[in-house]
Amino acid sequence: MRNVLIVCMNSTEERTGGGNGAMQNSLCFQGVFKNDRIYYFGLASAYWKTRAHSYHEVARSRIDDVAARLLLRTNFLCLRIGRFLREVKCDFDVVLLSNSRLGYVAQSLRSRTRLLMTYYANIEVDFIRHKYRNRLLSLTDLLIFRRREGQCARLTDFSFFITGRDRDRHAALYGACKSAMLPVATPERKLTKKKGGSIRLVFFGSLSYPPNVSAVRYIVENILPRTEYPFLLAGSSPSDEVREMAKSGGSRIEFHPDFATLDGLLSDRDVFISPLAEGAGMKVKVADCLAMGLPILGSEENFVGYESMRHVAYLTCASSEDYLGKIREMDDPEKYAQIGRDLRHSWEEHFSMDASVATFAKALAALERT
């Protein structure tokens, strides 16, 4: 029986992209190593608390976040890894790091690990570049994260990437590596949808993340004035600009800041609009839409990593005219229903948690044969 360790810097219960990644990693790890001694180190996880052979929870605090930055370590887990290793006396056959910013953790574990694997939720230096509009914060974090991500890359034996773009970017920044593709996956979305009479446009996501704010601005300025359809806007931590845009639409924009669930909000005639101009990694909300059978129109950036999705060429829009034309076509109930069914099939085949567990297991089996 092997000793294996999974390190998660997000909680499996978080309703965020990071939380979704932690759960995806956890289901894959449990699926392959369920007959081994699994050690868990990371944020609170109800999933691992009842499953891990040895569960080590790290409480997160703002003070630790600041201290980690001051020590050039990018993440609070780096402050606790030494104590964890003193308490746990064994070496590890396999370790999976859930994020590539954990270079200091990788360094601490390297001498006690036979096979060290890292999951790249994105290329962290690209994510940081898009996250901040404050140039000082962006430059500071960019330097720290570049150092630790590079450290993680040097120490990792095998990497999982969610997109080919990220794999190529890693090769350009840190060199090529042994790797496999593990696209974003999401859990089953069982929702009660309202009965809709006609098309309604929808956008949901983090409403403080600059690329998402820009996408909302594009919808409000370039699409809404040229169509009569209403707009549902829902998301977490909306910026002041987003609140003002929502207010400017009057009764035509239904605004749900910091919503708890999409259950009861979505209708069976909604179309997700995602005109993202920039970003990093793979968009979790796209997989969410596929799981719900929710038709989605988006930019080329929006569909990075979803090249195997059915109708991806048709659903990709390059201009406001593209969006407007395809929105009108979606008003055909038969076309709307067929695309929704096909997108759901794409999710089942490629972007469900079951599909991800199977992909992870296949990659590990191939690695063991080499």
N, C-alpha and C positions, 0 to 999 in steps of 0.2 A: 504494500500500500504506500502510495507516494504522499509526500507533504507538498501541498500546492497553496499558493497565496494569491488573492486578488486584492488590489489596492484601488479604492474608489474615492475620488475627491468630490463627488456629488452624491447626495442621498438618492437611493432608488425610489424614494417616495416624492421627490421634487417634481412639480409640474412644469419642467423646463427642458430645453434641449439637453442640458447636462444631465438632468435626472433621467431622461429617456435613455441616454447613452449608458449611464450606470446600470440601469435595468437590463438593457440589451447585453452588455458585457456580462452581467451576473447570470442571466439565463443561459448564455453560451457556455460560460465557465462551469456552471452547475450541470449542464447537459453532458459535458465531456468528462468532468472529474467527480461526478456524484459518488463514485465508489472509493474515492481517495479522501485523505484528511485535508479538508479545506479550511484555510486560515483566512480571516477577513480583517482588513485594516482600512478604516476610512470613516466617513460620516455615518450618522445613525441610519440603520437599514433594518426595517422590520423583516425584509426578505431574508437577510443573512442571520439575523438574530436567532432564528429558529432552525437554520440549516447548517451553519458553519460549525466545524469541529472546534474552532477557537475563534471567538468574536471579540474584536478590539475596536471599540468606538472612540472616535475623536470628536470632542465638542468644538464647534467653530465659534470664534469670537472676532470682533473687529480688531481688537488689540493684536491677536495672532496674525491677522492678515497684514497689518501694518509692519509688525516685527519681521515677518517673512520677507517683505519687500526691502526693509532696511538691511537685512542679512543677505540680500540678493538671491533669495531662494524661491521666489514666485508663488509659493503656496504654503498654507498653514500646516499641512501634513509633514512638511520637511522639518518642522520643529519638534515633532513627536516620534519620528521614525527611530531615533536612537533608543528611546525608552522601550518601544515595542520590541526591538531586536534584543535588548537586554532581558526582557521578560520571556521571550520565546527562544528557547535554546536550540531548536532544530535548524538545519539547513533546508532549502527548498528545491524540489525537483523542477517546479515550474512556477513562475511569477507572471501575472498579467497586470500591467499598469494601465489604468483607464484613461490616461491623458499624457500627452507628450511633454507637458511642462514640468513633469516630475523628475527632472534630471538629478536633483540632489537625493531623492529617494532611490533612484536607480543606482547611484554611486554607493549608497549605504548598503544596498542589498546585493550588489554584484558579487562580492566574494563568497556569499552564502547561497548563491543561486546557480543551478545548472543551466536552465533555459529561461531567459528574460524576454518577455514579449511586451510590446507597447501598442495600444490602440490610439490611432490618430483621429480624434474627433474632427480635427481640421489641422492645418498648419498654424500653430499658435501665433507666430509672428504676423501672419496675414490677418488673423482674427483681431489681434490687438490694433493693427493698422486701421481697421474699419470701426473698431469699437469707440475710439475717442475722437472728439473733435478738438480737444485741448492738446496742442502740439507738445507741450512740456510733458504732460502725463503720457502721451503716446510714445514719445521718444524714450522716456525713462523706462516704461514697461517693455518697450520693444527691445532695448538693450539687454534687460534682465532675462526676458523670455527667450531671446535668441541664444543667449549663453546656456540656459538650462535645457532648452529643447535640443540644442546641438549636443550637449552632454548626454541627454537621453538617447539620441540617435547613435552616438559612439558606443554606448554600453549595451544597446539592445541587440538581441540575437535574431529576433523575428518581429516584423511589424505588420499591423493590420491598417489598411487605408480604406476610407469610405468612397473616394473617387480617384480616377486615374490622374486627374489634375493635381491632387494632393501628393500622389506618389511621384509624379514628375517634378513637382516643386521641391519635395524632400531631396530628390536626387540632385537638383540644382544647388540647393542650400548646403546639404550635409553629405551628399554622396548616395549612390544607389545602395539598396539593402535587400536582404531576403524578405519577401512580403507576400501577402495575399489580400484580395479585396474583400471587404466586409461592409456592404452598404448599410446606411441607416435603416433601422427597422422600428416599427411601432406596434404596440399591442392592439388587440381588437377594440374597436370603438362602437359600442352599442348605444345608439342615441335614439331618443324619441324626437322625430322631426315634425314640425308644424306643417299643415297643409298649405302649400303656396299656390296662388292663382297664376302669377307670372314670375318672370325672372327677377331675382334680387342679387345684387353684387355684394361680395363679402371679402373682408380682409381681417385676419386675426394673427396675433403674434406679440412679441415684445415691442411696445410702442415707445420705448426710449432708445432702442438700438438704431443708430443713424441710418443704415440702409433701409430699415423698415419705415422710418419716418419719411424718408425720401420717396418710398413707394406709395405711401398714403397721400403725400403731396401730389404725386403724379396722377393718382386716381381722381382726386378732388379738382385738380386744375385742368386735366386733359381728357378725362372720360366722362365724369358726371355732367359737365355743362352740355355735352353733346348727346345725351341719352336721357330717357325719362325714368329709368329704373331706379328704385331705392337702393340704399347702401347700408349694410350692417358692418360696423367697425367695432371690434372687440380685442382687448389685449391687456397686458400687464404694464404697470408703471408708465402710463402715458406722459409724454413730455408736454410742456406748456403749449408748444406749437401744435401738437396733435389735438389737444383740448380745444384750441382756438379753431382749428379746421373743422372739428366735429360740430362746434357751435355754429360755424358759418353756414352749415348746410341746413339748419333748421330741422323741421320734422322729417325731411328726406333722409337724413343720416341718423340711424339708430345706433347710439353709442353705449357700449358696455365696458367701462374701464375696470380692470382687475376682476374680471368675471370668474366665477368659481367653476363653471362647466358650460360646455356648448349644448348640453342636453336641454331641449326646449327652446334654444335660441335659433338653431338652424331650421330651415324649411326644406321641403323636398323639391324646390325649384331654385336653390341658391347656386351661384357660380363664384368660385374663389378667384380673385384677381390679384396677381402678384408680379407687378412690374419692377422687380429688383434690378438695379443697375450695377450693384457691386455686392460683395460678400465673400465669405470663406466657407469651406467645407460643403456640406450637403444640407438642404433645408428640411428639417424635421416636419414642418407643417405640410410639406408636399405629401410625405408618406401618410400623415394624418388624414389628408383629404382622400388619398387613395383608399385607405382603410374604411372610410365612410362612404365611398362611392360618390364623392363630391367632385363634379367637373371643375377643372382648374385651368385658367389661362394665365400664362406667365412669360417672362423674358427668358432668353437663353441662359442667363445666370441662374434663374430660378430652377431650371431643370438639370443643372450640373449633377451628375451621379445617377440620374434617372433615364439614361439613354435606352435602357431596356423596357421602359414603360410604353404601353400601347398608346398610339395616337400622339406621341411626343412631338412629332414634326408639325402636326395640325395644331396642337395646343400652344405651340411656341409663337409668341407675337413680337414683332420688331418695331411696331409703331402704334399710335393711338388708333389709326384706321384699322389695323389688324384686330385690335381688341374690340372695337365697335362692331366690325363685321361679324366676328365670331360670336359675340354676345347675342346679336340678332339671330344668328343661326341656332344658338342654344335655345331660343324661344320655341323651337319645334320640340314638343314633348317626346316624340319618338327618338329624335337624335340625342336629346338630353339624357334620356333613360339608357340608351345604348352605350354612350360614352361612360356614364356612371358605372354600368355593369362591367365594362371592359377595364376601367381603372381599378375596380375592386379585384378583378382577376389578376391584374399586374401586382397588386399588393400581396395577394396570396402566394403568387409564384416567386416574388423577389424581395419584398419589403416587409413581410410579416415577421414576427419573432420566431415562429417555427422555421421559416426559410433561413433566417440568420443563424439559428442554432445548427441547422444542417450544413450551412456553408462553413461555419467555424469548425465543426467536427471534421469535415472533409479536408480543410486546410491543415489541421493538426495531424490527421492520419497521414497525409502526404509528407509532412515535415518529419514525422517519426520514421518514415521509410528511407529518408535520405541519410 
